[in-house]
Each structure stands twice: as C-alpha cells, then as structure tokens.
Amino acid sequence: MDEETFNLSIRKFLKVVGIGSQRAIEHAVAQATTDGRIQGTERFPAHMTLVVKGLNIDISFDGEIKLQ
C-alpha cells in the first residue's frame, strides 16, 4: 500500500463530500427561505452515513445545522 496515495484519495473523497454537502444544504436553505417555508432562525438536525463497501464500514454521524 502506498500511504501517500491512500491519504490523498481519502482527502479527495472527503473534499468532494464536504463541498457537495455544503452546496446542497445552502441551496435547500436558500430555496426554503425564498419559498417562505423557513424564517432563517431555525436549527435542523442532520444525519450522514458513510458506507465503504469491501471494508465493512457503515457508520453514521449526527449533528445540527444552525441558521442563527
């Protein structure tokens, strides 16, 4: 195993997940604000699951998205 390749591939994957997730959340908040469905002061529970087939990884992460 090449440690550098391994670490870079993990970082690249996490960057894609992080950027994609942030954009999706920002878009959803903007749309909900425009539609009048939210005030802009809410907090939303968030849940994400990471699955890596072949490594038997299936782990969940919980957090909160705060608008104010």
C-alpha positions as YAML, in Angstrom:
chain: A
units: angstrom
residues:
- id: 1
  name: MET
  ca: [0.00, 0.00, 0.00]
- id: 2
  name: ASP
  ca: [1.21, 3.48, -0.86]
- id: 3
  name: GLU
  ca: [0.42, 5.68, 2.17]
- id: 4
  name: GLU
  ca: [0.59, 8.91, 0.17]
- id: 5
  name: THR
  ca: [-1.83, 7.67, -2.50]
- id: 6
  name: PHE
  ca: [-4.12, 6.29, 0.20]
- id: 7
  name: ASN
  ca: [-4.18, 9.55, 2.20]
- id: 8
  name: LEU
  ca: [-4.64, 11.70, -0.90]
- id: 9
  name: SER
  ca: [-7.56, 9.58, -2.11]
- id: 10
  name: ILE
  ca: [-9.27, 9.85, 1.29]
- id: 11
  name: ARG
  ca: [-8.77, 13.63, 1.32]
- id: 12
  name: LYS
  ca: [-10.08, 13.93, -2.23]
- id: 13
  name: PHE
  ca: [-13.19, 11.90, -1.36]
- id: 14
  name: LEU
  ca: [-13.84, 13.93, 1.81]
- id: 15
  name: LYS
  ca: [-13.40, 17.18, -0.12]
- id: 16
  name: VAL
  ca: [-16.00, 16.08, -2.69]
- id: 17
  name: VAL
  ca: [-18.38, 15.04, 0.10]
- id: 18
  name: GLY
  ca: [-17.80, 18.24, 2.07]
- id: 19
  name: ILE
  ca: [-18.20, 20.63, -0.84]
- id: 20
  name: GLY
  ca: [-21.16, 18.75, -2.32]
- id: 21
  name: SER
  ca: [-22.91, 18.55, 1.03]
- id: 22
  name: GLN
  ca: [-22.37, 22.22, 1.78]
- id: 23
  name: ARG
  ca: [-23.73, 23.27, -1.61]
- id: 24
  name: ALA
  ca: [-26.79, 21.05, -1.22]
- id: 25
  name: ILE
  ca: [-27.55, 22.46, 2.23]
- id: 26
  name: GLU
  ca: [-27.01, 26.05, 1.11]
- id: 27
  name: HIS
  ca: [-29.28, 25.53, -1.89]
- id: 28
  name: ALA
  ca: [-32.01, 23.93, 0.23]
- id: 29
  name: VAL
  ca: [-31.87, 26.76, 2.79]
- id: 30
  name: ALA
  ca: [-31.97, 29.43, 0.08]
- id: 31
  name: GLN
  ca: [-34.95, 27.75, -1.60]
- id: 32
  name: ALA
  ca: [-36.83, 27.25, 1.67]
- id: 33
  name: THR
  ca: [-36.20, 30.90, 2.59]
- id: 34
  name: THR
  ca: [-37.40, 32.10, -0.82]
- id: 35
  name: ASP
  ca: [-40.49, 29.89, -0.58]
- id: 36
  name: GLY
  ca: [-41.24, 31.22, 2.90]
- id: 37
  name: ARG
  ca: [-41.03, 27.76, 4.45]
- id: 38
  name: ILE
  ca: [-38.39, 28.85, 6.97]
- id: 39
  name: GLN
  ca: [-37.64, 32.08, 8.82]
- id: 40
  name: GLY
  ca: [-33.85, 31.86, 8.87]
- id: 41
  name: THR
  ca: [-33.56, 31.29, 12.60]
- id: 42
  name: GLU
  ca: [-34.11, 27.52, 12.65]
- id: 43
  name: ARG
  ca: [-31.89, 24.65, 13.67]
- id: 44
  name: PHE
  ca: [-32.05, 21.41, 11.72]
- id: 45
  name: PRO
  ca: [-30.87, 18.01, 12.90]
- id: 46
  name: ALA
  ca: [-28.52, 16.48, 10.35]
- id: 47
  name: HIS
  ca: [-27.55, 12.86, 9.78]
- id: 48
  name: MET
  ca: [-24.97, 11.40, 7.43]
- id: 49
  name: THR
  ca: [-23.99, 7.81, 6.79]
- id: 50
  name: LEU
  ca: [-20.65, 6.67, 5.41]
- id: 51
  name: VAL
  ca: [-20.60, 3.29, 3.69]
- id: 52
  name: VAL
  ca: [-17.41, 1.81, 2.25]
- id: 53
  name: LYS
  ca: [-18.12, -1.50, 0.58]
- id: 54
  name: GLY
  ca: [-15.38, -4.07, 0.91]
- id: 55
  name: LEU
  ca: [-14.20, -2.61, 4.21]
- id: 56
  name: ASN
  ca: [-17.40, -3.25, 6.17]
- id: 57
  name: ILE
  ca: [-17.72, 0.41, 7.11]
- id: 58
  name: ASP
  ca: [-21.24, 1.61, 7.77]
- id: 59
  name: ILE
  ca: [-21.10, 4.46, 10.27]
- id: 60
  name: SER
  ca: [-23.44, 7.33, 10.98]
- id: 61
  name: PHE
  ca: [-22.74, 10.87, 12.10]
- id: 62
  name: ASP
  ca: [-25.24, 13.23, 13.68]
- id: 63
  name: GLY
  ca: [-25.08, 16.98, 14.04]
- id: 64
  name: GLU
  ca: [-27.04, 20.17, 13.76]
- id: 65
  name: ILE
  ca: [-27.28, 22.90, 11.13]
- id: 66
  name: LYS
  ca: [-27.91, 26.27, 12.78]
- id: 67
  name: LEU
  ca: [-29.11, 29.24, 10.74]
- id: 68
  name: GLN
  ca: [-28.62, 31.73, 13.53]
...
